[in-house]
Amino acid sequence: MQPVLWAAALYNLLFGVIVVIFPALPFRWAGLPLPNYPEIWQCLGMVIGVYGIGYAIAATNPRRHRPIVLECVYQAIKWTISEYAVI
């Protein structure tokens, strides 16, 4: 469980920092038009970065920080359902 949480922490922190500092970069990588309001994208990056901090805290002791782990699992399930509900 700890390696998965550390990987999630690293991914979320890196993505959050990149999006906050360079909000147009993911759009350029994907070949999409730039957002009209990059501040909203930066806010999303900040939230994702905070999740990364939570994952890092949970990775130190998953049993002690069980609520954070459960929130991570809940968010993953919710995201998966929302993605497949659109298709």
Rosetta constraint file for C-alpha pairs under 8 A:
AtomPair CA 1 CA 5 HARMONIC 6.33 0.50
AtomPair CA 1 CA 59 HARMONIC 7.67 0.50
AtomPair CA 1 CA 62 HARMONIC 7.43 0.50
AtomPair CA 2 CA 6 HARMONIC 6.10 0.50
AtomPair CA 2 CA 59 HARMONIC 4.94 0.50
AtomPair CA 2 CA 60 HARMONIC 7.31 0.50
AtomPair CA 2 CA 61 HARMONIC 7.89 0.50
AtomPair CA 2 CA 62 HARMONIC 7.05 0.50
AtomPair CA 3 CA 7 HARMONIC 6.07 0.50
AtomPair CA 3 CA 59 HARMONIC 7.56 0.50
AtomPair CA 4 CA 8 HARMONIC 6.14 0.50
AtomPair CA 5 CA 9 HARMONIC 6.04 0.50
AtomPair CA 5 CA 55 HARMONIC 5.52 0.50
AtomPair CA 5 CA 56 HARMONIC 6.65 0.50
AtomPair CA 5 CA 58 HARMONIC 7.05 0.50
AtomPair CA 5 CA 59 HARMONIC 5.19 0.50
AtomPair CA 6 CA 10 HARMONIC 6.15 0.50
AtomPair CA 6 CA 55 HARMONIC 6.74 0.50
AtomPair CA 6 CA 56 HARMONIC 5.85 0.50
AtomPair CA 6 CA 59 HARMONIC 5.85 0.50
AtomPair CA 7 CA 11 HARMONIC 6.10 0.50
AtomPair CA 8 CA 12 HARMONIC 5.99 0.50
AtomPair CA 8 CA 52 HARMONIC 6.66 0.50
AtomPair CA 8 CA 55 HARMONIC 6.47 0.50
AtomPair CA 9 CA 13 HARMONIC 5.97 0.50
AtomPair CA 9 CA 51 HARMONIC 7.39 0.50
AtomPair CA 9 CA 52 HARMONIC 4.08 0.50
AtomPair CA 9 CA 53 HARMONIC 6.35 0.50
AtomPair CA 9 CA 54 HARMONIC 7.47 0.50
AtomPair CA 9 CA 55 HARMONIC 4.89 0.50
AtomPair CA 9 CA 56 HARMONIC 5.18 0.50
AtomPair CA 10 CA 14 HARMONIC 6.02 0.50
AtomPair CA 10 CA 52 HARMONIC 6.66 0.50
AtomPair CA 10 CA 56 HARMONIC 7.98 0.50
AtomPair CA 11 CA 15 HARMONIC 6.02 0.50
AtomPair CA 11 CA 52 HARMONIC 7.33 0.50
AtomPair CA 12 CA 16 HARMONIC 5.83 0.50
AtomPair CA 12 CA 48 HARMONIC 5.68 0.50
AtomPair CA 12 CA 49 HARMONIC 5.42 0.50
AtomPair CA 12 CA 51 HARMONIC 6.72 0.50
AtomPair CA 12 CA 52 HARMONIC 4.65 0.50
AtomPair CA 13 CA 17 HARMONIC 6.09 0.50
AtomPair CA 13 CA 48 HARMONIC 7.14 0.50
AtomPair CA 13 CA 49 HARMONIC 4.59 0.50
AtomPair CA 13 CA 50 HARMONIC 7.57 0.50
AtomPair CA 13 CA 51 HARMONIC 7.87 0.50
AtomPair CA 13 CA 52 HARMONIC 4.95 0.50
AtomPair CA 13 CA 53 HARMONIC 7.12 0.50
AtomPair CA 14 CA 18 HARMONIC 6.11 0.50
AtomPair CA 14 CA 49 HARMONIC 7.55 0.50
AtomPair CA 15 CA 19 HARMONIC 6.07 0.50
AtomPair CA 15 CA 45 HARMONIC 6.86 0.50
AtomPair CA 15 CA 48 HARMONIC 7.46 0.50
AtomPair CA 15 CA 49 HARMONIC 7.17 0.50
AtomPair CA 16 CA 20 HARMONIC 6.07 0.50
AtomPair CA 16 CA 44 HARMONIC 7.76 0.50
AtomPair CA 16 CA 45 HARMONIC 4.10 0.50
AtomPair CA 16 CA 46 HARMONIC 5.61 0.50
AtomPair CA 16 CA 47 HARMONIC 7.46 0.50
AtomPair CA 16 CA 48 HARMONIC 5.44 0.50
AtomPair CA 16 CA 49 HARMONIC 4.38 0.50
AtomPair CA 17 CA 21 HARMONIC 6.09 0.50
AtomPair CA 17 CA 45 HARMONIC 6.84 0.50
AtomPair CA 17 CA 46 HARMONIC 7.51 0.50
AtomPair CA 17 CA 49 HARMONIC 6.80 0.50
AtomPair CA 18 CA 22 HARMONIC 5.56 0.50
AtomPair CA 18 CA 23 HARMONIC 7.17 0.50
AtomPair CA 18 CA 25 HARMONIC 7.82 0.50
AtomPair CA 18 CA 45 HARMONIC 7.77 0.50
AtomPair CA 19 CA 23 HARMONIC 4.49 0.50
AtomPair CA 19 CA 24 HARMONIC 7.53 0.50
AtomPair CA 19 CA 25 HARMONIC 7.27 0.50
AtomPair CA 19 CA 26 HARMONIC 7.46 0.50
AtomPair CA 19 CA 41 HARMONIC 7.00 0.50
AtomPair CA 19 CA 42 HARMONIC 5.70 0.50
AtomPair CA 19 CA 45 HARMONIC 5.18 0.50
AtomPair CA 20 CA 41 HARMONIC 7.63 0.50
AtomPair CA 20 CA 42 HARMONIC 4.47 0.50
AtomPair CA 20 CA 43 HARMONIC 7.30 0.50
AtomPair CA 20 CA 45 HARMONIC 5.51 0.50
AtomPair CA 20 CA 46 HARMONIC 6.49 0.50
AtomPair CA 21 CA 42 HARMONIC 7.70 0.50
AtomPair CA 23 CA 38 HARMONIC 5.88 0.50
AtomPair CA 23 CA 39 HARMONIC 7.85 0.50
AtomPair CA 23 CA 41 HARMONIC 6.25 0.50
AtomPair CA 23 CA 42 HARMONIC 5.91 0.50
AtomPair CA 24 CA 28 HARMONIC 6.30 0.50
AtomPair CA 24 CA 34 HARMONIC 6.06 0.50
AtomPair CA 24 CA 35 HARMONIC 7.17 0.50
AtomPair CA 24 CA 38 HARMONIC 7.11 0.50
AtomPair CA 25 CA 29 HARMONIC 6.20 0.50
AtomPair CA 26 CA 30 HARMONIC 6.18 0.50
AtomPair CA 27 CA 31 HARMONIC 5.99 0.50
AtomPair CA 27 CA 32 HARMONIC 5.03 0.50
AtomPair CA 27 CA 33 HARMONIC 6.57 0.50
AtomPair CA 27 CA 34 HARMONIC 5.96 0.50
AtomPair CA 27 CA 35 HARMONIC 7.84 0.50
AtomPair CA 28 CA 32 HARMONIC 6.14 0.50
AtomPair CA 28 CA 33 HARMONIC 7.54 0.50
AtomPair CA 28 CA 34 HARMONIC 7.27 0.50
AtomPair CA 37 CA 41 HARMONIC 7.40 0.50
AtomPair CA 38 CA 42 HARMONIC 6.18 0.50
AtomPair CA 39 CA 43 HARMONIC 6.14 0.50
AtomPair CA 40 CA 44 HARMONIC 6.36 0.50
AtomPair CA 41 CA 45 HARMONIC 6.28 0.50
AtomPair CA 42 CA 46 HARMONIC 6.23 0.50
AtomPair CA 43 CA 47 HARMONIC 6.37 0.50
AtomPair CA 44 CA 48 HARMONIC 6.19 0.50
AtomPair CA 45 CA 49 HARMONIC 6.03 0.50
AtomPair CA 46 CA 50 HARMONIC 6.28 0.50
AtomPair CA 47 CA 51 HARMONIC 6.42 0.50
AtomPair CA 48 CA 52 HARMONIC 6.39 0.50
AtomPair CA 49 CA 53 HARMONIC 6.51 0.50
AtomPair CA 50 CA 54 HARMONIC 6.36 0.50
AtomPair CA 51 CA 55 HARMONIC 6.14 0.50
AtomPair CA 52 CA 56 HARMONIC 6.22 0.50
AtomPair CA 53 CA 57 HARMONIC 6.26 0.50
AtomPair CA 54 CA 58 HARMONIC 6.12 0.50
AtomPair CA 54 CA 68 HARMONIC 6.68 0.50
AtomPair CA 55 CA 59 HARMONIC 6.00 0.50
AtomPair CA 55 CA 68 HARMONIC 7.26 0.50
AtomPair CA 55 CA 69 HARMONIC 7.50 0.50
AtomPair CA 55 CA 72 HARMONIC 7.76 0.50
AtomPair CA 56 CA 60 HARMONIC 6.70 0.50
AtomPair CA 57 CA 61 HARMONIC 7.46 0.50
AtomPair CA 57 CA 65 HARMONIC 7.58 0.50
AtomPair CA 58 CA 62 HARMONIC 5.07 0.50
AtomPair CA 58 CA 64 HARMONIC 7.80 0.50
AtomPair CA 58 CA 65 HARMONIC 5.19 0.50
AtomPair CA 58 CA 66 HARMONIC 7.40 0.50
AtomPair CA 58 CA 68 HARMONIC 6.19 0.50
AtomPair CA 58 CA 69 HARMONIC 6.42 0.50
AtomPair CA 61 CA 65 HARMONIC 6.22 0.50
AtomPair CA 62 CA 66 HARMONIC 5.71 0.50
AtomPair CA 62 CA 69 HARMONIC 6.76 0.50
AtomPair CA 65 CA 69 HARMONIC 6.64 0.50
AtomPair CA 66 CA 70 HARMONIC 6.08 0.50
AtomPair CA 67 CA 71 HARMONIC 6.11 0.50
AtomPair CA 68 CA 72 HARMONIC 6.25 0.50
AtomPair CA 69 CA 73 HARMONIC 6.32 0.50
AtomPair CA 70 CA 74 HARMONIC 6.04 0.50
AtomPair CA 71 CA 75 HARMONIC 6.06 0.50
AtomPair CA 72 CA 76 HARMONIC 6.22 0.50
AtomPair CA 73 CA 77 HARMONIC 6.23 0.50
AtomPair CA 74 CA 78 HARMONIC 6.04 0.50
AtomPair CA 75 CA 79 HARMONIC 5.98 0.50
AtomPair CA 76 CA 80 HARMONIC 6.14 0.50
AtomPair CA 77 CA 81 HARMONIC 6.17 0.50
AtomPair CA 78 CA 82 HARMONIC 6.12 0.50
AtomPair CA 79 CA 83 HARMONIC 6.09 0.50
AtomPair CA 80 CA 84 HARMONIC 6.29 0.50
AtomPair CA 81 CA 85 HARMONIC 5.93 0.50
AtomPair CA 82 CA 86 HARMONIC 6.53 0.50
AtomPair CA 83 CA 87 HARMONIC 6.97 0.50
